[in-house]
Amino acid sequence: MAPGTTAHGQRMSASRFCSTRCRDCVLALEALNPSPLASYDFLTRRALLTDRLIHLWRSGKGPDPALVLRAARDSHSGLATPA
C-alpha cells in the first residue's frame, strides 16, 4: 500500500477531507443540526433543508457551503439580522 492511502486505496490528507469544499459542507450540516429540544415541526423542516443541501452539493450545485456555515453559526450566536 502506498503512503497516504487507506486499505481501500482512497487518498488521505491531514485534514481527512478531499477538499475545503467537502470540509465546509460537513461543517455547515453540523452547524445546521438543531437542538433535540426543538419542536417536531422545526426538526422536520430542518431535515428537509439539510437533505436538499446534500443533494445540491453532491451534484456540484447550491449555495456556497462556507456561506451556509457562516449563516448557521451567526444564527446560533444571535448575530443574524432579520429579513
C-alpha positions in Angstrom: 0.0 0.0 0.0 1.4 3.4 -1.0 2.0 6.0 1.7 -1.0 8.3 2.2 -3.6 5.8 1.1 -6.1 3.7 3.0 -6.7 0.0 2.7 -9.4 0.8 0.1 -7.0 2.8 -2.0 -8.5 6.2 -1.1 -6.3 9.2 -0.7 -6.0 10.6 2.8 -5.0 14.1 3.8 -4.0 15.5 7.2 -7.5 17.1 7.4 -9.3 13.9 6.3 -11.3 15.8 3.7 -10.7 15.6 0.0 -11.2 19.4 -0.3 -12.0 22.5 1.7 -15.5 22.4 0.0 -16.2 19.0 1.4 -15.0 20.1 4.8 -17.2 23.2 4.6 -20.2 21.0 3.6 -19.8 18.7 6.6 -19.3 21.7 9.0 -22.3 23.5 7.6 -24.5 20.5 8.0 -23.2 20.0 11.6 -24.0 23.7 12.4 -27.5 23.3 11.0 -28.1 20.3 13.3 -31.0 21.5 15.6 -31.3 21.1 19.3 -33.1 17.9 20.4 -35.4 20.2 22.3 -36.7 21.9 19.1 -40.3 21.3 18.1 -41.1 18.4 15.8 -42.2 20.8 13.1 -38.8 22.6 13.3 -36.9 19.3 13.2 -38.9 18.1 10.2 -38.2 21.4 8.3 -34.5 21.4 9.2 -34.2 17.7 8.0 -35.8 18.7 4.7 -33.4 21.6 4.3 -30.3 19.6 5.0 -31.4 16.8 2.7 -31.9 19.3 -0.1 -28.5 20.8 0.6 -26.8 17.4 0.5 -28.5 16.7 -2.9 -27.4 20.0 -4.4 -23.8 19.8 -3.1 -23.4 16.2 -4.4 -24.3 17.5 -7.8 -21.9 20.5 -7.5 -24.7 23.0 -7.2 -26.4 25.0 -4.5 -25.1 27.7 -2.2 -21.5 28.1 -1.1 -21.1 25.8 1.9 -18.8 28.3 3.6 -21.6 30.9 3.5 -24.1 28.4 4.8 -21.7 27.6 7.6 -21.3 31.2 8.5 -25.0 31.9 8.4 -25.7 28.9 10.6 -23.1 30.0 13.1 -24.3 33.6 13.1 -27.9 32.5 13.7 -26.8 30.4 16.7 -25.0 33.3 18.2 -27.9 35.7 17.7 -25.9 37.8 15.1 -28.2 37.2 12.2 -30.2 40.2 11.0 -33.9 39.8 10.5 -35.1 39.9 6.9 
